[in-house]
């Protein structure tokens, strides 16, 4: 028993839909919108995963750095994201450097706070 044309189309549509959803869910830029000031480091790691870099400049501040991450599931543009903690709680977060490709040329955009 083979699948009918309508069943094949439905399965193909479902496959494309799920693949699109998975690609969108993987982008750090999409995930960072789930962060909120006051979140714990553990909660941030559960949303974004382990950071690629870490620093503790002084005075109870810590910085998690997520480097070269996809901005969205719809773009190949990449960015570095920083999450700044004070006494273990999120104070600020966002993109620090964005890499985009336009017309075959890579461009780096620096985002200032």
MMTF fields as JSON, N, C-alpha, C and O atoms, coordinates in Angstrom:
{
  "mmtfVersion": "1.0.0",
  "mmtfProducer": "UNKNOWN",
  "numBonds": 451,
  "numAtoms": 452,
  "numGroups": 113,
  "numChains": 1,
  "numModels": 1,
  "chainsPerModel": [1],
  "groupsPerChain": [113],
  "chainIdList": ["A"],
  "bondAtomList": [4, 2, 8, 6, 12, 10, 16, 14, 20, 18, 24, 22, 28, 26, 32, 30, 36, 34, 40, 38, 44, 42, 48, 46, 52, 50, 56, 54, 60, 58, 64, 62, 68, 66, 72, 70, 76, 74, 80, 78, 84, 82, 88, 86, 92, 90, 96, 94, 100, 98, 104, 102, 108, 106, 112, 110, 116, 114, 120, 118, 124, 122, 128, 126, 132, 130, 136, 134, 140, 138, 144, 142, 148, 146, 152, 150, 156, 154, 160, 158, 164, 162, 168, 166, 172, 170, 176, 174, 180, 178, 184, 182, 188, 186, 192, 190, 196, 194, 200, 198, 204, 202, 208, 206, 212, 210, 216, 214, 220, 218, 224, 222, 228, 226, 232, 230, 236, 234, 240, 238, 244, 242, 248, 246, 252, 250, 256, 254, 260, 258, 264, 262, 268, 266, 272, 270, 276, 274, 280, 278, 284, 282, 288, 286, 292, 290, 296, 294, 300, 298, 304, 302, 308, 306, 312, 310, 316, 314, 320, 318, 324, 322, 328, 326, 332, 330, 336, 334, 340, 338, 344, 342, 348, 346, 352, 350, 356, 354, 360, 358, 364, 362, 368, 366, 372, 370, 376, 374, 380, 378, 384, 382, 388, 386, 392, 390, 396, 394, 400, 398, 404, 402, 408, 406, 412, 410, 416, 414, 420, 418, 424, 422, 428, 426, 432, 430, 436, 434, 440, 438, 444, 442, 448, 446],
  "bondOrderList": [1, 1, 1, 1, 1, 1, 1, 1, 1, 1, 1, 1, 1, 1, 1, 1, 1, 1, 1, 1, 1, 1, 1, 1, 1, 1, 1, 1, 1, 1, 1, 1, 1, 1, 1, 1, 1, 1, 1, 1, 1, 1, 1, 1, 1, 1, 1, 1, 1, 1, 1, 1, 1, 1, 1, 1, 1, 1, 1, 1, 1, 1, 1, 1, 1, 1, 1, 1, 1, 1, 1, 1, 1, 1, 1, 1, 1, 1, 1, 1, 1, 1, 1, 1, 1, 1, 1, 1, 1, 1, 1, 1, 1, 1, 1, 1, 1, 1, 1, 1, 1, 1, 1, 1, 1, 1, 1, 1, 1, 1, 1, 1],
  "groupList": [{"groupName": "UNK", "atomNameList": ["N", "CA", "C", "O"], "elementList": ["N", "C", "C", "O"], "formalChargeList": [0, 0, 0, 0], "bondAtomList": [1, 0, 2, 1, 3, 2], "bondOrderList": [1, 1, 2], "singleLetterCode": "X", "chemCompType": "L-PEPTIDE LINKING"}],
  "groupTypeList": [0, 0, 0, 0, 0, 0, 0, 0, 0, 0, 0, 0, 0, 0, 0, 0, 0, 0, 0, 0, 0, 0, 0, 0, 0, 0, 0, 0, 0, 0, 0, 0, 0, 0, 0, 0, 0, 0, 0, 0, 0, 0, 0, 0, 0, 0, 0, 0, 0, 0, 0, 0, 0, 0, 0, 0, 0, 0, 0, 0, 0, 0, 0, 0, 0, 0, 0, 0, 0, 0, 0, 0, 0, 0, 0, 0, 0, 0, 0, 0, 0, 0, 0, 0, 0, 0, 0, 0, 0, 0, 0, 0, 0, 0, 0, 0, 0, 0, 0, 0, 0, 0, 0, 0, 0, 0, 0, 0, 0, 0, 0, 0, 0],
  "groupIdList": [1, 2, 3, 4, 5, 6, 7, 8, 9, 10, 11, 12, 13, 14, 15, 16, 17, 18, 19, 20, 21, 22, 23, 24, 25, 26, 27, 28, 29, 30, 31, 32, 33, 34, 35, 36, 37, 38, 39, 40, 41, 42, 43, 44, 45, 46, 47, 48, 49, 50, 51, 52, 53, 54, 55, 56, 57, 58, 59, 60, 61, 62, 63, 64, 65, 66, 67, 68, 69, 70, 71, 72, 73, 74, 75, 76, 77, 78, 79, 80, 81, 82, 83, 84, 85, 86, 87, 88, 89, 90, 91, 92, 93, 94, 95, 96, 97, 98, 99, 100, 101, 102, 103, 104, 105, 106, 107, 108, 109, 110, 111, 112, 113],
  "secStructList": [7, 7, 7, 7, 2, 2, 2, 2, 2, 2, 2, 2, 2, 2, 2, 2, 2, 2, 2, 2, 2, 2, 2, 2, 2, 2, 7, 2, 2, 2, 2, 4, 4, 4, 7, 7, 6, 6, 7, 5, 2, 2, 2, 2, 2, 2, 2, 2, 7, 1, 7, 1, 3, 3, 3, 7, 7, 1, 6, 6, 3, 3, 3, 3, 3, 3, 3, 3, 3, 3, 1, 7, 6, 6, 7, 7, 7, 3, 3, 3, 3, 3, 3, 3, 3, 3, 6, 6, 3, 3, 3, 3, 3, 3, 3, 3, 3, 3, 3, 3, 3, 3, 6, 6, 3, 3, 3, 3, 3, 3, 7, 7, 7],
  "xCoordList": [0.835, 0.0, 0.883, 1.635, 0.79, 1.55, 0.736, -0.478, 1.435, 0.76, 0.166, 0.777, -1.016, -1.653, -0.953, -0.17, -1.23, -0.613, -0.872, 0.029, -2.1, -2.431, -1.67, -1.235, -1.514, -0.772, 0.702, 1.319, 1.26, 2.666, 2.86, 3.841, 1.936, 2.023, 1.919, 2.642, 1.021, 0.846, 2.112, 2.527, 2.725, 3.956, 5.107, 5.915, 5.186, 6.238, 6.064, 7.041, 4.831, 4.559, 4.947, 5.582, 4.567, 4.886, 6.4, 6.903, 7.123, 8.577, 9.196, 10.051, 8.774, 9.304, 8.968, 9.811, 7.752, 7.338, 8.217, 8.689, 8.438, 9.246, 10.699, 11.322, 11.238, 12.611, 12.759, 13.733, 11.805, 11.815, 11.748, 12.486, 10.874, 10.739, 12.044, 12.459, 12.692, 13.949, 15.041, 15.813, 15.117, 16.117, 15.889, 16.845, 14.645, 14.335, 14.668, 15.152, 14.418, 14.641, 16.121, 16.484, 16.984, 18.415, 19.128, 20.258, 18.536, 19.207, 19.274, 18.259, 20.492, 20.682, 19.94, 19.39, 19.921, 19.215, 17.743, 17.15, 17.149, 15.746, 15.611, 14.66, 16.564, 16.488, 16.725, 16.156, 17.575, 17.932, 16.719, 16.718, 15.695, 14.48, 13.75, 12.858, 14.128, 13.502, 14.151, 13.66, 15.26, 15.932, 15.22, 14.567, 15.359, 14.786, 15.754, 16.459, 15.799, 16.619, 16.218, 15.037, 17.22, 16.966, 17.06, 17.039, 17.165, 17.29, 18.614, 19.602, 18.619, 19.841, 20.733, 20.282, 22.009, 22.938, 22.474, 22.604, 21.934, 21.46, 20.319, 20.268, 19.412, 18.283, 18.777, 18.291, 19.744, 20.314, 20.948, 20.76, 21.699, 22.325, 21.288, 21.522, 20.154, 19.115, 18.483, 17.979, 18.505, 17.945, 18.976, 18.677, 20.192, 21.204, 22.281, 23.025, 22.375, 23.442, 24.667, 24.653, 25.72, 26.962, 27.588, 27.581, 28.125, 28.743, 30.063, 30.704, 30.458, 31.739, 32.874, 34.036, 32.536, 33.54, 32.953, 31.737, 33.849, 33.42, 34.457, 35.657, 33.996, 34.923, 34.228, 33.002, 35.043, 34.532, 35.358, 36.321, 34.986, 35.794, 36.022, 37.17, 34.958, 35.111, 33.757, 32.738, 33.767, 32.583, 31.333, 30.224, 31.502, 30.341, 29.775, 28.763, 30.408, 29.942, 30.573, 31.729, 29.802, 30.282, 29.686, 28.59, 30.426, 29.95, 30.039, 31.097, 28.925, 28.901, 28.95, 28.227, 29.802, 29.909, 29.56, 30.114, 28.636, 28.228, 28.699, 28.183, 29.675, 30.314, 29.856, 29.554, 29.818, 29.546, 28.262, 28.244, 27.197, 25.914, 24.967, 24.996, 24.126, 23.125, 22.171, 21.762, 21.822, 20.896, 19.47, 18.692, 19.123, 17.766, 17.798, 18.797, 16.707, 16.6, 16.41, 16.455, 16.196, 15.925, 17.127, 17.035, 18.246, 19.391, 20.674, 20.728, 21.703, 23.006, 23.882, 25.043, 23.334, 24.084, 24.384, 23.59, 25.544, 25.981, 26.334, 26.631, 26.297, 26.613, 27.244, 27.113, 27.934, 28.401, 27.389, 27.02, 26.945, 25.972, 26.63, 27.389, 26.341, 26.858, 25.703, 24.668, 25.901, 24.944, 25.738, 26.701, 25.334, 26.049, 25.255, 24.067, 25.955, 25.343, 25.921, 27.085, 25.125, 25.583, 25.064, 23.856, 25.978, 25.616, 24.773, 23.82, 25.141, 24.492, 23.17, 22.525, 22.745, 21.463, 21.695, 22.567, 20.912, 21.038, 20.768, 19.754, 21.705, 21.535, 21.241, 20.319, 22.052, 21.904, 22.251, 22.937, 21.763, 22.094, 21.831, 21.032, 22.515, 22.289, 23.486, 24.49, 23.36, 24.424, 25.53, 25.268, 26.767, 27.904, 28.57, 29.112, 28.539, 29.145, 28.335, 28.045, 27.971, 27.164, 27.97, 28.569, 27.991, 28.653, 27.588, 26.813, 27.562, 26.566, 27.27, 28.368, 26.645, 27.226, 26.275, 25.132, 26.746, 25.923, 26.721, 27.813, 26.18, 26.872, 28.222, 29.143, 28.358, 29.609, 30.66, 31.78, 30.314, 31.263, 30.836, 29.685, 31.763, 31.477, 31.636, 32.625, 30.682, 30.694, 30.548, 29.743, 31.316, 31.194, 30.604, 31.128, 29.517, 28.857, 29.049, 28.721, 29.573, 29.757, 28.556, 28.163, 27.987, 26.823, 27.308, 27.876, 27.091, 27.518, 26.342, 25.205, 26.611, 25.519, 24.855, 23.918],
  "yCoordList": [-1.174, 0.0, 1.241, 1.476, 2.017, 3.254, 4.416, 4.328, 5.486, 6.685, 7.431, 7.506, 7.977, 8.775, 10.115, 10.505, 10.819, 12.113, 13.121, 13.868, 13.15, 14.102, 13.796, 14.707, 12.511, 12.134, 12.511, 12.971, 12.318, 12.674, 14.184, 14.631, 14.964, 16.42, 16.863, 17.758, 16.235, 16.581, 16.259, 17.045, 15.116, 14.736, 15.66, 16.031, 16.032, 16.944, 18.312, 18.915, 18.799, 20.083, 20.032, 20.954, 18.96, 18.806, 18.784, 19.388, 18.094, 18.024, 19.416, 19.8, 20.167, 21.513, 22.424, 23.209, 22.325, 23.133, 22.839, 23.765, 21.573, 21.19, 21.63, 22.098, 21.482, 21.898, 23.403, 23.855, 24.174, 25.626, 25.983, 26.852, 25.322, 25.575, 25.28, 26.052, 24.176, 23.812, 24.826, 25.179, 25.298, 26.299, 27.587, 28.209, 27.99, 29.203, 29.036, 29.973, 27.873, 27.631, 27.605, 27.79, 27.378, 27.268, 28.608, 28.662, 29.664, 30.954, 31.644, 31.822, 32.03, 32.707, 34.033, 34.408, 34.744, 36.021, 35.886, 36.787, 34.754, 34.508, 34.134, 34.54, 33.365, 32.901, 34.022, 34.022, 34.985, 36.037, 36.888, 37.555, 36.87, 37.632, 37.042, 37.679, 35.825, 35.188, 35.601, 35.249, 36.35, 36.791, 37.997, 38.764, 38.146, 39.284, 39.736, 38.91, 41.042, 41.506, 40.777, 40.537, 40.432, 39.74, 38.225, 37.549, 37.67, 36.211, 35.733, 36.468, 34.505, 33.908, 33.4, 33.233, 33.159, 32.606, 31.23, 30.891, 30.442, 29.102, 29.171, 28.368, 30.117, 30.266, 30.711, 30.227, 31.632, 32.083, 30.903, 30.744, 30.075, 28.907, 27.913, 27.231, 27.816, 26.896, 27.412, 26.62, 28.727, 29.311, 29.337, 28.928, 29.818, 30.032, 28.956, 28.887, 28.12, 27.131, 27.702, 28.837, 26.906, 27.34, 28.47, 28.417, 29.485, 30.595, 30.169, 29.215, 30.9, 30.649, 31.359, 30.975, 32.386, 33.136, 33.675, 33.779, 34.016, 34.488, 35.479, 35.286, 36.535, 37.431, 37.998, 38.074, 38.393, 39.005, 40.26, 40.23, 41.381, 42.601, 43.1, 43.307, 43.299, 43.788, 44.11, 44.116, 44.374, 44.874, 44.011, 44.538, 42.689, 41.805, 41.618, 40.936, 42.213, 42.051, 40.82, 40.493, 40.14, 39.012, 39.155, 39.688, 38.669, 38.752, 37.378, 36.747, 36.922, 35.728, 36.21, 37.134, 35.588, 35.963, 34.751, 33.665, 34.967, 33.957, 34.468, 35.472, 33.792, 34.325, 33.646, 32.454, 34.465, 34.013, 33.198, 32.141, 33.684, 32.977, 33.529, 34.719, 32.653, 33.089, 34.083, 33.915, 35.117, 36.127, 35.618, 35.819, 34.956, 34.42, 33.188, 32.906, 32.465, 31.285, 31.628, 30.744, 32.908, 33.34, 34.013, 34.457, 34.105, 34.861, 34.118, 33.386, 34.315, 33.736, 34.75, 34.465, 35.933, 36.937, 36.403, 35.672, 36.788, 36.296, 37.461, 38.562, 37.206, 38.252, 37.638, 36.444, 38.493, 38.139, 38.73, 39.898, 37.937, 38.386, 38.398, 37.49, 39.424, 39.538, 39.57, 40.191, 38.892, 38.956, 39.419, 38.767, 40.54, 41.129, 40.879, 41.187, 40.308, 39.984, 40.887, 41.282, 41.203, 41.881, 41.052, 40.869, 40.549, 39.693, 38.494, 38.111, 37.905, 36.682, 36.865, 35.877, 38.109, 38.383, 39.219, 40.087, 38.953, 39.682, 41.167, 41.557, 41.989, 43.442, 43.949, 44.737, 43.477, 43.885, 42.711, 41.776, 42.768, 41.74, 42.282, 43.2, 41.7, 42.112, 41.819, 41.267, 42.206, 41.98, 43.003, 44.184, 42.538, 43.433, 43.691, 44.775, 42.708, 42.843, 41.978, 40.821, 42.529, 41.805, 41.647, 42.609, 40.428, 40.161, 39.824, 38.883, 40.599, 40.403, 40.276, 40.8, 39.588, 39.393, 39.989, 39.548, 40.992, 41.641, 41.719, 42.287, 41.152, 41.183, 40.506, 40.932, 39.459, 38.726, 39.381, 38.88, 40.494, 41.209, 41.056, 41.32, 40.63, 40.533, 41.904, 42.597, 42.287, 43.576, 43.339, 42.509, 44.057, 43.964, 45.271, 46.351, 45.164, 46.323, 46.253, 45.241, 47.308, 47.338, 48.021, 49.111, 47.393, 47.923, 48.537, 47.842, 49.827, 50.456, 50.548, 50.743, 50.408, 50.428, 51.778, 51.95],
  "zCoordList": [0.0, 0.0, 0.0, 0.946, -1.042, -1.129, -0.582, -0.397, -0.335, 0.142, -1.039, -2.105, -0.853, -1.89, -2.032, -1.166, -3.119, -3.379, -2.276, -1.894, -1.754, -0.694, 0.596, 1.299, 0.899, 2.108, 1.974, 2.935, 0.789, 0.558, 0.696, 1.29, 0.155, 0.257, 1.71, 2.147, 2.454, 3.865, 4.656, 5.508, 4.381, 5.083, 4.702, 5.554, 3.429, 2.985, 3.647, 4.091, 3.714, 4.358, 5.832, 6.343, 6.51, 7.927, 8.14, 9.087, 7.267, 7.364, 7.218, 8.017, 6.209, 5.98, 7.16, 7.595, 7.678, 8.823, 10.037, 10.696, 10.335, 11.499, 11.327, 12.28, 10.115, 9.852, 10.06, 10.662, 9.567, 9.751, 11.23, 11.695, 11.964, 13.398, 14.127, 14.992, 13.787, 14.439, 14.142, 15.033, 12.907, 12.566, 13.339, 13.804, 13.48, 14.225, 15.7, 16.336, 16.24, 17.666, 18.013, 19.175, 17.021, 17.279, 17.339, 17.823, 16.882, 16.794, 18.154, 18.828, 18.542, 19.822, 19.862, 20.898, 18.739, 18.689, 19.025, 19.619, 18.643, 18.964, 20.448, 21.116, 20.943, 22.332, 23.333, 24.424, 22.953, 23.912, 24.273, 25.307, 23.436, 23.755, 24.957, 25.518, 25.355, 26.52, 27.843, 28.915, 27.764, 28.988, 29.578, 28.871, 30.884, 31.602, 32.685, 33.265, 32.967, 34.084, 35.368, 35.62, 36.166, 37.424, 37.337, 38.366, 36.115, 35.966, 36.554, 36.57, 37.031, 37.57, 36.434, 35.3, 36.762, 35.772, 35.307, 34.131, 36.231, 35.877, 34.866, 33.934, 35.04, 34.119, 32.738, 31.716, 32.713, 31.44, 30.709, 29.503, 31.438, 30.818, 30.322, 29.324, 30.992, 30.517, 29.222, 28.426, 29.005, 27.781, 26.652, 25.53, 26.944, 25.908, 25.844, 24.865, 26.865, 26.92, 27.622, 28.097, 27.679, 28.326, 27.512, 26.282, 28.173, 27.435, 26.796, 27.238, 25.74, 25.08, 25.805, 25.678, 26.559, 27.299, 28.59, 28.748, 29.513, 30.832, 31.335, 31.136, 31.984, 32.68, 33.906, 33.973, 34.868, 36.1, 36.341, 37.108, 35.684, 35.764, 37.189, 37.583, 37.974, 39.359, 39.952, 39.261, 41.236, 41.945, 41.794, 41.717, 41.751, 41.677, 40.284, 40.122, 39.261, 37.884, 37.251, 37.522, 36.404, 35.614, 34.216, 34.048, 33.212, 31.834, 31.187, 31.187, 30.637, 29.794, 28.351, 27.98, 27.534, 26.13, 25.269, 25.437, 24.351, 23.373, 22.019, 21.53, 21.4, 20.198, 18.919, 18.885, 17.862, 16.499, 16.397, 15.767, 17.01, 17.042, 15.984, 15.671, 15.436, 14.466, 15.109, 16.258, 14.359, 14.864, 14.801, 15.733, 13.698, 13.565, 12.687, 12.026, 12.686, 11.841, 10.378, 9.523, 10.076, 8.696, 8.058, 6.914, 8.753, 8.264, 8.617, 9.605, 7.8, 8.118, 8.851, 9.144, 9.15, 9.902, 11.301, 11.891, 11.809, 13.117, 14.026, 13.562, 15.311, 16.286, 17.521, 17.79, 18.265, 19.605, 20.574, 20.457, 21.518, 22.511, 23.88, 24.216, 24.669, 26.029, 27.017, 26.772, 28.131, 29.238, 30.454, 30.858, 31.033, 32.164, 33.439, 33.531, 34.422, 35.715, 36.799, 36.731, 37.775, 38.998, 40.155, 40.303, 40.979, 42.113, 41.672, 42.35, 40.518, 40.041, 39.323, 38.968, 39.097, 38.431, 37.168, 37.148, 36.116, 34.851, 35.064, 35.643, 34.578, 34.583, 33.172, 32.962, 32.193, 30.795, 29.897, 30.312, 28.642, 27.662, 26.267, 26.082, 25.288, 23.907, 23.03, 23.48, 21.752, 20.778, 20.972, 21.2, 20.88, 20.999, 19.665, 19.445, 18.761, 17.446, 16.496, 16.8, 15.355, 14.375, 13.099, 12.617, 12.542, 11.273, 10.239, 10.409, 9.181, 8.136, 6.796, 6.612, 5.873, 4.553, 3.529, 3.405, 2.796, 1.781, 0.49, 0.46, -0.567, -1.85, -1.819, -2.516, -1.022, -0.935, -0.052, 0.051, 0.587, 1.449, 2.9, 3.248, 3.742, 5.174, 5.813, 5.571, 6.612, 7.295, 8.786, 9.207, 9.585, 11.042, 11.545, 11.268, 12.281, 12.873, 14.377, 14.997, 14.966, 16.41, 17.043, 16.626, 18.031, 18.725, 20.027, 20.869, 20.196, 21.446, 22.396, 21.966, 23.701, 24.675, 24.773, 25.552]
}
